[in-house]
């Protein structure tokens, strides 16, 4: 019973730790948000799975806006700073997501301001 409570606490913690990334991705790519499912409001396994899927969907949509040069530079800088390889990979991924978000916003502003 205690192990189950710890597992549920870990799942809720993971769910809320992903919120900032999910929120930014949802603002940039609102079509990733799936419609609510009735009866599954408190099912944390479902909610966590769904949040990860929505983040991954946003990454796929942002892929054309991403720059591998940015990710390579971020990874090199992270390694040079002495971060372990897992953390360096996370830094590179974060830089790739951030640059893709900025590029998408920039491209949409350019398209919006273009004369007809």
C-alpha positions, 0 to 999 in steps of 0.5 A: 500500500505504501509503495502504491502511494509513493508511486502515485506521488511520483507520477503526480510530481512528474506530471507537474514538473512537465507543466512548464514545458507543456504550457509553453508548447501548448501556447506555441502550438495550441492544436496539440491539446487533446480534448478532455476525456470524461471519467479520466480526470483523476487517472494520473497515469492517463494524464501523464501519458497524455501530457507526454504525447502532447509535448511530443506532438508539439516537438514534431510540429516544431521540427521544421523550425529546429536547427541542429547547429543550435543543438550541437553548439548547446551540447558542446557548451554543456560538455565543456562546462563539465555536465554529465552526458545525460544532462548535456543531452537535456541541455541540447534538447532544451536549446533545440526546442527553444530555438524552434519555438522562437523560429516558429514565432518569428516565421508566423510574425513575418507571414502576418506582416507580409503585404498581400 
